[in-house]
Amino acid sequence: MLEFDGEEDHVHLLVRYHPKVQLSKFIANLKTVSSRLIRKEFDGYLSTVYRQKVFWTGSYFVSSCGGVTVEQLKQYVNEQVTPN
């Protein structure tokens, strides 16, 4: 993971992964592991405010880019609006 930022209802990730890795499997694994770790660390809090069994939805958006630098992508992720 090169960069991360989050909002109330989604996250922005800038990742570098091996081109032979199937992107849908990579994202599914990322969601599974992150959900497990978040629930483990914040179980007490989540159980009071979050009643759903599924932490992430099955949907995702992926975009590749050309003609920009990694630094420009990092800047874009960091400039996303953060909820108050």
HUTAZI-V845976 format. One record per backbone hydrogen bond with DSSP energy under -0.5 kcal/mol. NH is the residue of the N-H (numbers start at 0). CO is the residue of the C=O. If there is no record, write none. Layout:
nh:NH co:CO
nh:NH co:CO
//
This chain:
nh:1 co:13
nh:2 co:13
nh:4 co:11
nh:6 co:9
nh:11 co:4
nh:13 co:2
nh:14 co:12
nh:20 co:17
nh:25 co:21
nh:26 co:22
nh:27 co:23
nh:28 co:24
nh:29 co:25
nh:30 co:26
nh:31 co:27
nh:32 co:28
nh:33 co:29
nh:34 co:30
nh:35 co:31
nh:36 co:32
nh:37 co:33
nh:38 co:34
nh:39 co:35
nh:40 co:36
nh:41 co:37
nh:42 co:38
nh:45 co:41
nh:46 co:42
nh:47 co:43
nh:47 co:44
nh:48 co:44
nh:49 co:45
nh:54 co:52
nh:72 co:68
nh:73 co:69
nh:74 co:70
nh:75 co:71
nh:76 co:72
nh:77 co:73
nh:78 co:74
nh:79 co:76
//
